[in-house]
Amino acid sequence: MENNINDKLFFKIFRNIFIKKNIFRFLRNRDIFLGFYKYEDIISCEWCIQYEYFELLKDKIQRGEYLDFSNSSDTIFRNKLREQYDNGRMITINKFSIFNKQISNKAQWNSSNFYYHLFKNYSKYFIENGNIIQCEYISIEYDNVQCLEALVTYHNHCFSLDSLYRSIEIGSYDCALFIFQVLKKLGTFEKSTSLYKIWNMVLFSSNNKNTNILNKNGYFLNERLNFLLNKCNLNIPSPEAIYKQKFQFQCKPYHLFDLLVYNQTLSTLIESVKSIIHLKEFLKPYTDSISKKSFKYNKFHSSDKINNDNKLKIIKYEKEINELFYDKINLFNSIDEINILTNSLTKEQLNTLVHEFNSLDHVDNNNNNNNNNNNNNDNNNNNNNNNNNNNNNNNNNNNNNNNNNNNNNNNNNNNNNNNNNNNNNNNNNNNNNNNNNNNNNNNVNYLIKRFYQFILPFVEFKSSYFNDSFLFYKIKYESYYSEELNSNSKFNPCLFGIYDFNRIQNEGLKMYSKLPIFYYCKNERSKQIRFIKDLIIDVKKLKKLTSLIENSISQILFNLIFINDLELVKLLLIDSMIDFKFTNEPISIGRIYRSLNSTEMIDLVIKNKAIYSIICTRGNNVNFSLVNTLIQDGKSELLKHLKLLQPNIYYVSIKDLVYKGNYSEISMDVIKFIYDNINDFDYDSMNIWHFTPSTHGYQFNNLNDFKYILERTPSNVNYLYNNYNQWDSVGIFSYIFNHRPFDIESGRCNIMNPKYNILFNYLRLKQNNGIDHISLPQFLGSSKDFNDFYLISSLEIGSYGNLWFADLIIKSFDQGKMSGHLPFYLLKITSIYGQLKVFKHLQLNYSTMLYNLFRDRNDNRDVTSNTIFFTSVQMGHIDLVLEFFKNPFFKTLPKITNYQSFLLNSSSLTSNNVFLLNYFKFYKPNS
């Protein structure tokens, strides 16, 4: 079916004379364009994947064509949940690797036996000479089970228990399950000792000697238990069975979870509770001890290294910890009990952080009462309207028929009574529903408190995890607050909605942490409203506001504006009539500017007369304005809103505005707004193409953005191309060269990087005169510095593999028209990009020159002295290295084994060259 569609498309195109002529005209002149490849030019797997030419890559692999499998250093974290650390080490993968599971799924390679053809046609890279083990290793690293399936199905690969351990250890659970199923079919787990060994390695110690799995994070413990119990359907053994095998429970129970309880989702909290229940027999000595109120820090932690401040806090709270542990250590006894308790929880609740749930003393009736009052008012209005209408109808009917009037009155009275009864019933139903919702919410909050209590004894004591988790619990669920939680505490009272006017008066700006106000009571609305109302009452009682209190209430206002709480901002800023002393300075009104995050908040804030007056008044610093602040903060939607609905403020703010910052720090959305409204600004002051030593103009990373801004740039304004970091010639430079070359020649486009200027001149010369013209060697010989031509060589040799360019360089070198460095670096680029075709061409036609270059630079004692060969090894080009060994000129090359120790010692061992090193462990040049 797919072939039929392609055939129809082919004939539709090539039966169109106009399209066909243009296609062939382009193909004939392909060399004068930049960024276009012929089919045979493409050898990089990474390039195909990066630009999503998945079918092209699949076709080349099925044909067994020569390919370059090396990857760049463009890496990503394998698991977003473990960005900072993955079981004690960084785990990164290459974004465009052929092993990347996300790429494989997106390309649907599994449906086409992609990995079967890959391993079959490129067996020297992935299968031969022990590379199948490395292939398994990398497949597990990417959690790509499709690769493992191909290894087992087509190459009879066998797994060891170590493969299973490592898959579990790094969280590659798809691979782990597949390996487990394969081993199970082979009877590996028929002996109970093998199962005990799995439990011991996975839970009680680590395959990695530098880590202890349970010590690192609660996520790992929960994931591993869930995998073994629910995916593998294994039963956790008894402690006696484990100890009988001479395995020991390495992890201390009070180090079970290395986390802040209140910063976890409810689902993580539930899974952690389940983990404790699963391991209760192993934890029994510890739980029995603390359930007798015998918890003592020195008893359990005498050998632990612990921060002295944390130690003192724990000792201080020993009595309270004992009370908590004594009451709560046996709260739950079975998984079934947990499942019943949590069965009604919604997905939204499970994904909510613990600190976002309400405290137990909070019942938010404000909205319910308001709704009931509104309903009653609406009903009263409706009744009044009905009565008026009925009276009018009755009067009209009186003129016609008195009997009918009496009947109508009776009916109307009955209808009114029925309506009133219905309204009362609706109000009662609403009250019942609201009460039910409150009861359900309280049940959930109470359940969370119980889970929190249950997990606390098992939270890491050595760090601040236990201290902070314990104090949060005390404040949130027991309304505990004392003076020891000073102004620098991360648990400031305002975060919990705890009102303390004395502290507000005396501490001023010191009282606030980095977190916004009400952060730990986000959904406790009545508590927040009560806090602000109490603040307003107490402020108004003061005869004179001190600078501390002014700072405090201003800080509260800034916080409320920042979290976009329209209701509370209106209450404090507009309705309260408090006289805020704002000034036209960054430290005052500037804090409001930077806190704005919505169009609604802008409209509300300017209702304050003092703020509106300052915004509309130009101060001494013309660059300090609302618009300039929004530009710096990248808030393009607010800028659009100002222009559309607040034009007075907008035009006052941009008058005489001169942007003096680094243009690259402005967001692209804001730049687009400026250029969409370029006539509003003084262009010279907002010209992002302007170059200074400090700003360097704006560096574009996206061709569409570049074109968008360029199309809106006045035609008499010069622009610049200054992407120093963009070394490939595909992209913005390609667009300029292919579509706007006259801009460069006329001087309108200023290319800041001299290498791109040389590249442009070379390509234009190539366009105008052809590849064989005498001016090309002269041009190349005009400089003795090879760096001037690095981009040209990378493009022609590295990307395109152009043989005519290689000939051109060699001939120019033979004629003495260029430095001898250029042919040498030509070979180095060939080694970097794995251009086997170019290397074979040079061997066939210029073997003497190659030999002389290698002889002059080779030193057997130093593996790095022969840069060309070393680069081939470092990049992992097996076919290229084999080509070296075939040539008798290169018998003096260092042994591959010499490179292994060097690469290991220099931390240069990568997935690029590890296949090569494995392959040549067993390679015999004469075989």
Residue pairs with C-beta under 8 A, 6 or more apart in sequence:
13 19
13 20
13 23
14 20
26 33
30 36
30 38
31 766
31 771
32 763
32 766
32 767
33 738
34 729
34 730
34 733
34 734
34 737
34 738
34 763
34 795
35 729
35 730
35 731
35 734
35 738
37 799
37 800
39 56
41 799
41 800
41 801
42 48
42 53
42 56
42 60
43 65
43 66
43 67
43 68
43 801
43 833
43 834
43 835
43 836
44 67
44 68
44 833
45 57
45 67
45 68
45 69
45 98
46 68
46 70
46 71
46 72
46 94
46 96
46 97
47 53
48 54
48 56
48 57
48 60
49 57
49 96
49 97
49 98
49 100
49 103
50 95
50 96
52 106
52 107
54 106
54 107
54 108
54 109
58 107
58 109
58 112
58 114
58 117
60 67
61 67
61 114
61 117
61 118
61 121
61 122
62 117
62 121
64 117
64 121
64 122
66 836
66 837
66 879
67 122
68 833
68 834
68 877
69 98
69 122
69 125
69 876
69 912
69 915
70 834
70 875
70 876
70 877
70 912
71 94
71 96
71 97
71 910
71 911
71 912
72 94
72 96
74 94
74 95
74 96
75 92
75 93
75 94
75 95
76 92
76 93
76 94
76 95
77 83
77 86
77 90
77 91
77 92
77 93
78 86
78 91
78 92
78 93
78 141
78 142
78 143
78 170
79 86
79 91
79 171
81 219
82 91
82 171
85 216
86 170
86 171
87 169
87 170
87 171
87 206
87 208
87 211
87 213
87 216
87 220
88 208
88 210
88 211
88 216
89 208
89 211
91 141
91 170
93 99
93 100
93 141
93 142
94 100
94 911
96 103
97 103
97 142
97 911
98 118
99 138
99 139
99 141
99 142
99 144
99 147
100 142
100 144
101 142
101 143
101 144
101 145
101 146
101 174
104 110
104 114
104 144
104 146
107 114
109 115
109 146
110 146
113 150
114 146
115 146
115 147
115 149
115 150
116 150
116 153
116 154
118 126
118 150
119 126
119 127
119 135
119 150
119 151
119 154
119 155
120 154
124 131
124 878
124 879
124 919
125 131
125 878
125 915
125 919
126 132
126 135
126 915
127 135
127 155
128 919
129 918
129 919
129 920
129 921
129 922
129 923
130 918
130 919
130 921
130 922
131 915
131 918
131 919
132 151
132 155
132 157
133 918
134 914
134 915
134 918
135 147
135 151
135 915
136 147
136 148
136 151
136 157
136 159
136 163
137 166
138 147
138 911
139 145
139 147
139 148
139 151
139 175
140 148
140 163
140 166
140 167
140 170
140 172
140 175
141 170
141 172
142 172
143 167
143 171
143 172
143 173
143 174
143 175
144 174
144 175
145 174
145 175
145 177
145 178
148 157
148 175
148 178
148 179
149 178
151 157
152 182
158 186
159 179
159 182
159 183
161 183
161 188
161 194
161 197
161 198
162 207
163 179
164 176
164 179
164 180
164 183
164 198
165 198
165 201
165 202
165 207
166 207
167 173
167 175
167 176
167 179
168 176
168 202
168 224
168 227
169 202
169 206
169 207
169 208
169 213
171 220
171 223
173 223
173 227
173 231
176 227
177 227
177 231
177 232
180 231
180 232
183 189
188 194
189 195
189 198
192 241
193 245
195 234
195 237
196 237
196 241
196 242
196 245
196 247
197 245
198 228
198 234
199 228
199 234
199 236
199 237
199 242
200 242
200 245
200 247
201 207
202 213
202 224
202 228
203 213
203 214
203 221
203 224
203 225
203 279
204 214
204 242
204 247
204 248
204 249
204 250
204 251
205 212
205 213
205 247
205 250
206 212
206 213
212 250
212 251
213 220
213 221
213 224
213 251
214 220
214 221
214 250
214 251
214 255
214 256
215 251
215 255
215 258
216 258
217 257
217 258
217 259
218 256
218 257
218 258
218 259
218 264
218 268
218 272
218 275
219 259
219 268
221 256
221 257
221 272
221 275
222 268
222 271
222 272
222 274
222 275
225 236
225 274
225 275
225 278
225 279
226 271
228 234
228 236
229 235
229 236
229 278
236 278
236 279
238 281
239 249
239 281
239 282
242 249
249 282
252 300
253 282
253 283
253 286
253 287
253 457
253 458
254 286
254 300
254 301
254 457
254 458
254 459
254 460
254 461
254 466
255 460
255 461
255 462
256 275
256 276
256 283
256 458
256 459
256 460
257 272
257 455
257 458
257 459
257 460
257 465
258 460
258 463
258 465
259 459
259 460
259 465
260 465
260 468
260 469
260 472
261 269
261 354
261 452
261 455
261 456
261 459
261 469
261 472
261 473
262 353
262 354
262 355
262 452
262 468
262 469
262 472
262 473
262 476
262 520
263 353
263 354
263 355
264 272
264 353
264 354
265 350
265 351
265 352
265 353
265 354
266 345
266 349
266 350
266 351
266 352
266 353
266 354
266 357
266 448
267 350
267 351
269 354
269 448
269 451
269 452
269 455
270 338
270 342
270 350
270 451
272 455
272 458
273 332
273 338
273 451
273 454
273 455
274 335
274 338
276 283
276 454
276 455
276 458
277 332
277 333
277 334
277 335
277 338
278 335
280 287
283 458
286 300
286 457
287 329
287 330
287 457
289 295
290 322
290 325
290 326
290 329
290 457
291 325
291 326
291 329
291 330
292 326
293 322
293 323
293 325
293 326
294 322
295 318
295 321
295 322
295 325
295 457
296 318
297 311
297 314
297 315
297 318
297 461
300 461
301 311
301 461
301 462
304 461
304 462
305 462
306 461
306 462
307 462
307 463
307 464
310 461
310 462
310 463
310 464
310 466
310 467
313 467
314 321
314 461
314 466
314 467
317 470
320 474
321 470
324 453
324 456
325 456
325 457
327 453
328 450
328 453
328 454
328 456
329 454
329 457
331 450
331 453
331 454
332 338
332 450
332 454
341 447
342 447
345 444
349 444
354 448
354 452
355 472
355 476
355 519
355 520
356 522
356 523
357 444
357 445
357 448
357 523
358 364
358 441
358 445
358 521
358 523
358 524
359 445
359 476
359 477
359 479
359 496
359 521
359 524
360 442
360 445
360 446
360 449
360 477
361 479
362 445
362 521
362 524
362 526
362 527
363 438
363 442
363 526
364 438
364 523
364 524
364 525
364 526
365 434
365 438
365 526
366 525
366 526
366 529
367 525
368 430
368 431
368 434
371 430
371 434
372 427
372 430
372 431
375 423
375 426
375 427
375 430
376 423
376 427
379 419
379 420
379 423
382 419
383 416
383 419
383 420
386 412
386 415
386 416
386 419
387 412
387 416
390 408
390 409
390 412
393 408
394 405
394 408
394 409
394 412
397 404
397 405
397 408
398 405
449 477
452 473
452 477
453 473
456 466
456 469
456 470
456 473
459 465
459 466
459 469
460 466
468 490
468 491
471 480
471 485
471 491
472 491
472 520
474 480
475 481
475 485
475 491
475 496
475 498
475 520
476 496
476 520
479 498
481 493
481 498
481 500
485 491
485 492
485 493
487 503
487 507
487 510
487 511
488 510
489 513
490 513
490 515
491 520
492 511
492 512
492 513
493 499
493 500
493 503
494 511
494 512
494 517
494 518
494 531
494 556
495 513
495 515
495 517
495 518
495 519
495 520
495 521
496 520
496 521
497 518
497 520
497 521
497 524
497 527
497 528
497 530
497 531
499 530
499 531
499 534
499 535
501 534
501 535
501 538
503 511
504 511
504 535
504 549
504 552
504 553
505 546
505 548
505 549
505 552
506 548
507 548
507 552
508 547
508 548
508 549
508 551
508 552
508 555
509 551
509 552
509 555
511 552
511 555
512 555
512 559
516 559
516 562
516 563
517 556
517 559
517 560
517 563
518 524
518 528
518 531
518 563
521 527
521 528
528 565
528 568
529 567
529 568
529 571
532 556
532 568
532 571
532 572
533 571
535 553
535 556
535 572
536 571
536 572
536 576
536 578
539 545
539 549
539 553
539 576
539 578
540 576
540 578
542 549
550 580
550 581
553 572
553 578
553 580
554 580
554 588
554 591
556 572
557 569
557 572
557 573
557 580
557 592
558 591
558 592
558 595
559 595
560 568
560 569
560 572
561 569
561 592
561 595
561 596
561 597
561 601
561 605
562 595
562 597
564 597
564 598
564 600
564 601
566 600
566 601
566 604
569 601
569 604
569 605
570 604
572 578
573 580
573 604
573 605
573 608
574 604
574 607
574 608
579 610
580 608
580 610
581 588
582 588
582 589
582 592
582 610
582 611
582 614
583 589
583 614
584 614
584 617
584 619
584 624
585 619
585 624
586 624
589 611
589 614
589 615
590 624
590 629
592 605
592 611
593 626
593 629
593 630
594 629
594 633
596 602
596 605
596 630
596 635
596 638
597 635
598 638
599 637
599 638
599 641
599 645
602 638
602 641
602 642
602 646
603 645
603 646
605 611
606 612
606 615
606 646
606 649
615 625
615 626
615 649
615 652
615 653
616 648
616 649
616 652
618 625
618 652
618 655
618 656
622 655
622 656
622 657
622 658
623 657
623 658
623 659
623 660
625 652
625 653
625 654
625 657
626 642
626 649
626 653
627 639
627 642
627 650
627 653
627 654
627 657
628 653
628 657
628 659
630 638
630 639
630 642
630 670
631 639
631 659
631 666
631 670
631 674
632 661
632 665
632 666
634 666
634 667
634 669
634 670
635 670
636 667
636 669
636 670
636 672
636 673
639 650
639 670
639 673
640 673
642 649
642 650
642 653
643 650
643 677
643 680
650 680
651 680
654 680
654 681
656 682
657 681
657 682
657 685
657 686
658 682
658 685
659 666
659 685
659 686
661 695
662 694
662 695
662 696
663 671
663 688
663 690
663 695
663 697
663 698
664 695
664 696
664 697
664 698
664 699
666 688
666 698
668 702
668 705
671 688
671 698
671 709
672 705
672 708
672 709
674 681
674 686
674 688
675 708
675 709
675 712
675 713
676 712
678 686
678 712
678 714
683 714
683 717
684 690
687 717
688 697
688 698
688 709
689 697
689 698
689 713
689 717
689 718
689 719
689 720
690 697
691 697
691 720
691 722
691 750
691 752
696 722
696 752
697 720
697 722
697 752
698 709
699 722
699 723
699 724
699 725
700 706
700 709
700 723
700 732
701 723
701 726
703 731
703 732
703 735
706 732
706 735
707 735
710 719
713 719
718 747
718 748
718 749
718 750
719 743
719 748
719 749
719 750
720 749
720 750
720 751
720 752
721 732
721 733
721 736
721 749
721 750
721 751
721 752
721 753
721 756
722 751
722 752
722 753
723 732
723 733
723 753
724 752
724 753
726 732
726 733
727 791
727 794
728 794
728 799
729 759
729 791
729 794
729 795
729 799
733 756
733 759
733 760
736 743
736 744
736 749
737 744
737 760
737 763
740 749
741 760
741 764
743 749
744 751
744 760
745 764
751 757
751 760
754 788
755 787
755 788
755 790
755 791
756 791
758 783
758 788
758 789
758 791
758 792
759 791
759 792
759 795
761 779
762 776
762 779
762 780
762 792
765 773
765 775
765 776
765 779
766 776
769 775
769 776
771 804
771 805
771 808
776 808
777 808
777 811
777 812
777 815
777 817
777 818
778 817
780 789
780 808
780 809
780 812
780 817
780 818
780 822
781 812
781 817
781 818
783 789
784 818
784 819
785 819
786 819
786 821
786 822
786 825
789 822
790 825
793 805
793 809
793 822
793 825
793 826
793 829
794 829
794 833
796 802
796 805
797 805
797 806
797 826
797 829
797 830
797 833
797 835
797 838
798 829
798 830
798 832
798 833
798 835
799 833
801 833
801 835
801 837
801 838
803 837
803 838
803 841
806 826
806 838
806 841
806 842
807 845
809 818
809 822
809 823
809 826
810 823
810 842
810 845
810 846
810 849
812 818
812 822
813 820
813 822
813 823
813 849
823 849
823 853
824 853
824 857
824 868
827 839
827 842
827 850
827 853
827 868
828 867
828 868
828 871
829 835
830 838
830 839
830 842
830 868
831 839
831 868
831 869
831 871
831 872
831 875
831 877
831 880
832 871
832 875
834 872
834 875
834 877
834 879
834 880
836 877
836 879
836 880
836 883
839 880
839 883
840 883
842 849
842 850
843 850
843 883
843 887
847 887
847 889
850 889
851 889
853 868
854 866
854 868
854 869
854 889
854 890
857 865
857 866
857 867
857 868
858 865
858 866
858 892
858 893
859 865
859 866
860 892
860 894
863 870
863 894
863 898
863 899
863 902
864 870
864 902
866 893
866 894
869 881
869 884
869 890
869 893
869 894
870 899
872 880
872 881
872 884
873 881
873 896
873 899
873 913
873 916
874 899
874 903
874 908
874 912
874 913
875 912
875 913
876 910
876 911
876 912
876 913
876 914
876 915
876 916
877 916
878 915
878 916
878 919
881 896
881 916
881 920
884 890
884 893
885 893
885 925
896 916
896 917
896 920
896 923
897 920
897 921
899 917
900 917
902 908
903 909
903 913
903 917
909 917
